[in-house]
Amino acid sequence: MPGYWLCKSEPDVYSIDDLRRDKVTGWEGVRNYQARNFMRDGMQPGDRVLVYHSNAEPTGVAGIAEVAGAAKADPTQFDPKSEYHDPKSTREAPRWMMRELRFVERFARVVTLEELKACKALGAMAALQKGNRLSVTPVTKAEFDAVVRMAK
């Protein structure tokens, strides 16, 4: 049985359209331990992912991706030129993990943050809770299905 997730990205950095073009990408640059743990320990190949555009106009869910592989070391942590470089991380014991995501669908329109917050079925959704700033959060199947219905 697949799991369900929400992953945030700023569309001027990497958007659902970029994912559609690339077909598969490494979801890298996550530098929060809880979000890292979700990617490392929780996500499984075949899980479905709501791709959320943050810091955008409009802000909201833009489409769907699928987890395409096992967790692996995020290469940006080893690159001194990367903004995500972590000099304390080693190849033998990497701190930061990533997952590959595969494009599934771009919604015809963004399901806006306002719409998500107004939907009673999403009242407990972790990404919508006050103070939640995680870039990767789990969602329930019911929450995932509700967002997909809103997009249609």
N, C-alpha and C positions, 0 to 999 in steps of 0.2 A: 504494500500500500504506500503510495507516494506521500511525501511530506510537502508542506507549503510554506513559502517564505516571501518576504518583501525585502528587496534590495534597493537602496537609494543611490542615485548618482546625479550629479549636476549635469544637465544635458549639454552645456557648453564644454564639458570635459569629456563625457561619454554618454551618448543618448541611445534610445531604442532604435533610432535610425542608423546609428553607427553599428549597433549589434546586428541589425538586419543586413547591413552591407558586409560585415565581417563574418557573419554566421555563427562564429564561436569566439569567445574572448575570455581571458583570465580576469576574474573579478579581484583586482589587486588594489593595494594601497589602503586596506582596512587597518586602522591602527587603534582599535579598541579591543580590549581583551575579551569582553563578553561577545561582541560580534565575531571576533576571531574564533572563539569556541563554538559558536553556532555553525560557522563554516567548516571548521575542522571536525567537530564531533557530531553535529546534528544533520547537516545536509548530506544527502545521498544521491547518487546518479539516478536521474529520472524524476527527482522532486521538481515541482513547479514553483516558479518565482514570479511575483508581481514586480515589474520594473517601475520604480517610482522616480519621477523627476523632481529633485529638490532645488531650491534656490532658482526657481524658474517662473515664468509667467505663461500659462498657469502652472502651479505646483500640483502634482498628482500622479496617478498611475497611468503610464503610457502604453503598457503592453505586457507580454508574458515571455519568459525565458524558461529554460529547463537546465537543471544541473547536469553537466555533461561528463564529469569525471571525478576522480578521488581528490581529496585535499592534497595540496602540495605546497612546498615553500614558495612564498611570494618573492619573486626575483628582485623586486624593487628595494627590498631591505638590504641587499648586498651591494647596490649601486651607489657609490658616493655622489654621483651627479643627480640622483633622484631625490625629489622632495620627501620621499618615504624611506630614505636610507636610515638604517638603524645600526650604528657602529657596534653595538653590544650583541647583535645577533650573529651567529655563526652558521656556516653550512652544515656543520655537524649537529647543531641544536638550534634550528631556526625558531625565532619567536613568532613570526607572522606567516599565516597560511592564506591560500586563495583557493578558489574553485573556478573551474571553467564553466561558463554559461553558454548555452546554445539558444539562438533566436527561435521563438515559436510564433509570436503574433504581435503586430503593432495594432493597437486599438485605433478606430476611426477618429476618436477624440480622446483627450486626456480626461480621466475621471478625477475631478478636482478635489483638493483637500476639503473644501467646503462641503461638497457632496458626500465625501467619505464620512466626515464628522456628523452630517445630518442623518445618516443611515442608521436606524436603530439596530440593525443586525450587526453593525460594526462597533457597537458601544464598548466592547471589551478588547478591541484590537490593539495590541501592544504599541504599534507604530503611532497610534492616534492618542495615546495617553499623554497627559501634560508632563513635560519634562523629559520625555523620551527622545533622545537624539541619536540612537543607534542606527547605523547604516544597514544592518542586517537584522531582521527580526522574524520570528516564526509567526505564521498565521494559521488559523484552523481551516479545514476544508470548507466549512460553512462561510467563513469570511472571504476566502478565495472565490468561491462561487458567487457570493453576493457582489463582489467587485466586478467580476466578469459579466454578470447580468446587468450591472449599471453601465458597463461599456457598450453593451449591445443596444 
